[in-house]
Amino acid sequence: MASESQGLASFPPVRWAMVHPRLAAWIVLSVGMIVLLVIEARDVGLLPGQWIALIAACVVVAGLCIWIISWEDGDDEDDLADADVDSGKDSA
């Protein structure tokens, strides 16, 4: 099973996504939201400028979602740093 993960990790887009997880998540979420927007609004009769505005709004909202979700990542890192500091005080 480890060889499968090594094979997948050597695939360039996967390797890039592992290095830049938030940017990769933003791109994936943006693409998904835009696909849903196009599917749902294709028969509405929007003008090109309206399509551009809606697509830009989807990209911005996706970025905000990933940014908000990343707040949890910082909490985990802070908890680990606090645990390391606390364990250092006990051993001294």
C-alpha positions in Angstrom: 0.0 0.0 0.0 2.9 2.3 0.6 4.1 1.9 -2.9 0.7 3.1 -4.2 0.9 6.3 -2.2 4.5 6.8 -3.5 3.3 6.3 -7.0 0.5 8.8 -6.5 2.7 11.3 -4.8 5.1 11.3 -7.7 2.3 12.5 -10.1 3.2 16.2 -10.6 -0.3 17.7 -10.0 -0.6 15.7 -6.8 2.9 16.7 -5.6 2.0 20.3 -6.3 -1.2 20.0 -4.4 0.7 18.5 -1.4 3.0 21.4 -1.4 0.2 24.0 -1.8 -2.9 22.4 -0.1 -4.9 25.6 0.4 -4.4 26.9 -3.1 -5.2 23.4 -4.5 -8.4 23.3 -2.4 -9.3 26.8 -3.6 -8.9 25.8 -7.2 -10.9 22.5 -6.8 -13.7 24.3 -4.9 -13.8 27.1 -7.5 -14.1 24.7 -10.4 -16.8 22.8 -8.7 -18.8 25.9 -7.9 -18.4 27.2 -11.5 -19.5 23.9 -13.0 -22.6 24.0 -10.8 -23.3 27.6 -11.7 -23.1 26.9 -15.4 -25.3 23.8 -15.1 -28.0 25.6 -13.1 -27.9 29.0 -14.9 -27.3 28.0 -18.6 -31.0 28.6 -19.6 -31.5 31.8 -17.7 -30.2 34.1 -20.5 -27.4 35.9 -18.7 -25.3 38.5 -20.5 -21.5 37.9 -20.8 -20.8 40.6 -18.2 -23.2 38.9 -15.8 -21.5 35.5 -16.3 -18.1 37.1 -15.6 -19.4 38.7 -12.4 -21.0 35.4 -11.2 -17.9 33.4 -12.0 -15.7 36.0 -10.2 -18.1 35.8 -7.2 -17.8 32.0 -7.2 -14.0 32.2 -7.1 -14.0 34.8 -4.3 -16.5 32.8 -2.2 -14.5 29.6 -2.7 -11.4 31.5 -1.5 -13.2 32.8 1.5 -14.5 29.3 2.4 -10.9 27.8 2.2 -9.6 30.7 4.3 -12.2 30.2 7.0 -11.6 26.5 7.0 -7.9 27.1 7.4 -8.6 28.9 10.7 -9.0 25.4 12.2 -5.5 24.5 10.9 -4.0 27.3 13.0 -5.8 26.1 16.1 -4.3 22.7 15.8 -0.8 24.1 15.3 -1.3 26.4 18.4 -2.5 23.4 20.5 0.6 21.4 19.5 2.9 24.4 20.3 1.2 24.8 23.7 1.5 21.1 24.5 5.3 21.3 23.7 5.7 24.3 25.9 3.8 22.7 28.7 5.7 19.5 28.5 9.0 21.5 28.6 8.0 23.2 31.9 7.2 19.9 33.5 10.6 18.4 32.7 12.6 21.4 33.9 
